[in-house]
C-alpha cells in the first residue's frame, strides 16, 4: 500500500481511538482538568497512528512492530503516572453522585467497546473481503486490457480487398478473438471463439493469436495450417478442456479466396451480381480437442462487391421474448439491403439489429471482407 494510503488509514484509526480516550474521561467521573484530557487524547491518538503504520507492515518488519507496541503501552503507562500527580476535579466525587458515576462508567465502557470492536471488524474486513475485492478488480482490469489487445477493431485493406471487424464481449474478458495479417501481397483474417471466459480463456486466446499469426506468415494451405495450429494448441493447453472454434480466410489474387472452418459457424457469402447469400460450411473438429485431427480447406471465387462474413454464435443465438433466435436469415437480409454501404456502417447495422432483437448473452464478433476489385 502506498504511503499516502497508509497515512489516511492511520488518521482514521487515530480519530476512532480518540473517542476511546475521551470515553475514559467519563469512566473516571470527569475528575481530570480539561486541558489534560485534550492533551492526553492528542498524544495517544498520534502515538497510535504511528504504531498503526508500522504494525501494518508486520510481516516485513516484525521487530519494528513489536517496538511500536512497546511504545504505545509505555505512553499509556506514562500518561497514567502523570495523572496520579495532577490535582483532581472534585465536582462528581462526592458520595451523593455514586449513581451518576456508575452510569458514566457504564456509558464510558460501551463507548470504548464500540469503536474498538468496530475497528477490529474493519481491519478483518480489509484483510479478507477488501483484499478479495481488490484482487477481483485487478483481474477484471487485466482481463479488459487483454480483451482490447486480443480482439481489437479491424480496418485493413489492400488493392483488392477490404476488411472490417469488431468484437463485443459479454463481460470484461470474453472468449472471442479476431485478427488480420498481411504478408507478401496476400491478406488473411480469422475469427475464433475460445470455450470459456475470464483470465484462463484470455491466456489461451493469447496463445491462439500468437500461433495463428505465426502460421499465417507461412505460404502453406490452410488445412495444413489448421493441423499445425491444432497440434500446438493441444500440447500447450496442458490437459485443460479448453478448445477454440476457428474460421479463416486467405484472400489471394484474381478473386481466389481460400477458406477453412474448425467447428465454427458457416461463412456467409454475399454475391453482388445476383444479390443472394450462400453459406460456406465444413464439418470439422474445433482446434485443441484432439492431438492428430485432420482438416480440409476450400477455395471460393469472389467478384467485385462480394462480401464474406465471418461471425460467432453470440450474434446468431440472440433470443427475443418469443424465444426466437436472431439467426442467419436476418443477417442475409441486412447484407442484401445494405451491401453497398461502407463496411463499418454495415457492421454497426448488424450489431444494432441483434441488440434490438434481444439481450446479448455471449460474446459477439463479426468480420466482413469485401472484394473491391478482382
N, C-alpha and C positions, 0 to 999 in steps of 0.2 A: 504494500500500500504506500503511495507517495506521502511525503512528509506533510503537505497541506491537509491531506485527508486524516492523517494521524492527529494533527492539531485540532481539527474540527471535532473529531471523536473525543479527544481528551477534554475539550471545552464542554461538550455536552455532559460528560461524566462528572466534571467538576461542578457544574451547575446542579446536577441531580443530587450529588452528595453534600452540596452546601445546605440543602434543605434538611439533611440528616443532622448536620451540626447545629442548625437553628432549632430543630426539634429537641435536641439535647438540652438546650437552654430552658425549654418548658419543663423537662423532667426534673430539673434542679430548682423548680419553683421561682424562676426569674431572679435568682439571687446574685448574679454577676452584673457588673456595670455594662451599660450599652456599648461603650467603646471597646470593651474587651470581647464581647460577643461578636461584633463585626470584625475585629482584627483576627480573632481565633478562626472564624469562618473563612476569611480570605486566605489565611495561612494554610489551613487544612485543605481547602479546595485547590490551591496552587500546588501543594505537595502531591496531592492525589493525581492531578493532571500529569505531572512529570512522571510519577510512578506508573501511570497507565500507559504512557507512550513507550516506556521501557518494557513493561510486562507483556505488551502485545507482541514483542519480538522474543518471547521466552525461549523458543526453540533454537534461536541462533545465538542468543546472548543470555544464557541461564544465570551466569554469575551476576550480571547487571540487574536482572530481575530480582534475584534474592536480595541484592543490595538495596534496591528500590523499596522492597517490602520492609526491610530493616529500618530504612529512613522514615517511612510512614509511621511505623509503630514508635520509633524514637520521638518523632514530633508529637504524636498523641500523648506519650508519656510526659514529655517536657511541658506541654500545654496544661496537662492536669496538675503537674507540680507547681506551675506558676499560679494556677487558680487557687490553690490552697493558701497562697501567701497574699491573695487580694482580699480587701475588705468586702464582706458580703452585704447585699441589699436585703434588709430585714422586712421588706414590705409584706411578703406572704409566708414568713417563717413562724408566725405566732401560732399558738395552739388552736385558735378559732378557725384557722384556714386548713385544717387537716383534710377535709373532704375535697376542697379546691385543689390541694396539692395532689391528692390521689387521682382526680380527674385529669389534671395536667400531665401527670406521669403516664396515665393510660393513653391520652391523646398523643403524647410525645412518642411513646413506644410504637403506636400504629403509624405515625408519621415517618419514623425511622425505618420501619419494616417495609412500608410500601415502596419507596424509591429504591431501597436496596434490592428487594426481590425483583422489582421491575428492571433494574439494571442487569441483574443476573440473567433474567429471561431474555433481555435484549442481546446480551453477549452470546448466549446459547443459540438464539435465532440467527445472529450474524455468522456464527461458526458453522451452522448446518444449512438452514434454508437460504440464508443470504449467499453463502458460498455456492450452493447449487444454482441459485438464480443467476449469479454472475457467470458461472460455468456455462449454463444454458444460453445466456445472451452471447457469450463469446463464441460458442459453437454456431449459433444462428448467424452471427456476423461473418464468421469464416465461411459458412455454407453459402451465404448470399454472395460473397466475393468469388467463391468457386463457381457459382452459377453464372455470374457475369463473365467469368473467364472461359468456361466450357461451353456456354450457349449464347454467344454474343450475336447481335443482329448482323445479318449478312447483306452486303451490297457489292457484288463483284460482276465485272463484265469484261469481255474481250471483243474482238471484231465480229464474232459470230453468235455469241450467247450472252445472256444477261441473267444473273441470279439474284434473288432477293429472298430473305427468310428471317424469321424471328421465333423466339420461344417464350411462352408464358407459363412459368412454373406454378403449380398449385400451392406451393409452400416456398420458404426461403431456399431450400435445396431440393430441386426437382431431380428427375431421373432422365430427362431428355437432353440430347446434345445435337448440335449441327455444326457443320464446318464446310469450307470450300478451299480447294487447293489448286493453284495454277502452276503448271510445270511443262516446259518445252512446247508451248503453244496449245496445250490441252487444258481444259477446265473441268475439274471434278468436284463433286459435292456429295455429301452424305448426311443422313439423319439417323439417329439411334435412340432407343428407348431402353434404359437400364432398369432392371427389376429392382424396385425399392426406392426409398428416399433417404435423405439425411446425409451425414458425413460419409458413411460407408459407401453409399451409392455414388457420392461425389468423387471419392478416391478412385473407384472403379471407372467412373466416367473419364477421369484424367488419364487412366491407363489406356482406355479405348481410344481417346482422342490422339494421344501421342503415337500409339501403334498405327492407327489408321492414317495419320498424316505421313508417317514414315513410309508406310506401304504404298500410298498413292504416288509417291515420288518415283516408284519403280515402274517401268513400262511393261507390266505383266497383265494378262487378262484378269478381269475382276473375280472370276471364280477361283483362280489361284490366290489372289489377294485375300479373299474371304477364308480360304483354307489356312493360309499362314496366320491371319489375324485370329482365327478361331483357336488355333493351337497355342498361340502366345497367351491369349486371354484365359484359356483353360488352365494353363500352367501357373500364371501369376495370381489367379484368384484364390489359390491355396485351399481348395476344398470347400469354399463358400458356395452356396446355391445360387449366387448371382449369375445372371446372364444378360445379354443385350440383343434386342431385335435391331436389324440394320437394313437400310436401303441406300444404294449408292448409284450415282450416275457418273460416267466419264464422257464428256462432250468432245467429240472429235471433229475433224474437218468434213466438209461436204454433207453435213446433216446426219452423220452417223453417230448415234449415241448408244454406248454400251451401258447396260443396267444389270443390277442383281439385287436380290432381296433375301434376307435371312430371318424368317419368322415375322416379317413386317407386313404392314398394310400395303395393298396394291398401289402402284404409282398411277396417277390419273394422267392420261394423255389427251389434251385438247387439240383437235385438228382444226386449224384456222380455215382451211379450204372448204371443209364440209360442215363446220360449226357443230361438231359432235365430240363426245368424250368416250374414250375406251380405257380399259384398265390393263396394266402390265402387272402380272402376278406370278409368283413362284412359290411352290410348297417346299420350303427348306427349313431346317432347324435354326433357331437363334444361335448366336455366337457364344461360345463358352460353356455349352451344355455337355458336349462330348469331345473327347480329345482328337479323334480322327474322322470327323464328319466331312463329307464331300459336298461340293457346291457347284452350281452351274450359273452361267450368265447368258444374256441375250443382247441382241443389237436391234435397235429400232430406228427407222428413218424419220426425220423430222423436217418440216418445211418452215419457211419464214412465217412467223406469227404463231407457230405451235407452242404450247405451254405444257411442260411436265411438272406435275405436282407431287411432292413428297410430303407426307404428313403422318403424325402419330395418332393413335386411337383416342387420345384425350379430346380431340376435336370431334371425331365421328361418334363417340359414345356419349356426348352431352345429351341429357334426357330432360324432356319438358314435363309439365304437370300431368299430361296424359300418358306418361311412360313411353313416349316416342323418342327414339334416338335421332340425333341430327343427321347422321348417315351420309353416304357419298352422293346421293341424288341431289341434295340441296347444294352441295359444292359443284356438281355438274352444272346446275342452273346458274350459279354465280359466275362460273368460268365462261359459259356461253354468252351471258348478258354483259359481261364486263371485260372480255378478253383484250380489248383494245386499250384499256386503261393502263397507266403505269403499274408496275408490279407492286410497288409499295401500297398504292391505293387498293389494288386487288387483294393484297394480303390483309389490309385493315377491314375490308368488306367481309371477308370470310370470318375473321375473328369476331367482328361485330355481330354477324348473323348467328354465330354459335352462342355468343353471350346472350342474345335476345331469345334464343331458343330455350336455354336452360342454364342452370348454375354449373360452373366449372367444378369438376370433381377430380380431375387428373391433369398432369402436365400437358400443355398443348404446344405443338411445334409444327411449323409449316415452312416449306422451301418451294419456291416457284422458279422454274428455269424456262426462259423464253428464247427461242431461236430467232435471232434478229435478221440474219442473212446467211444462207447456206448455199 
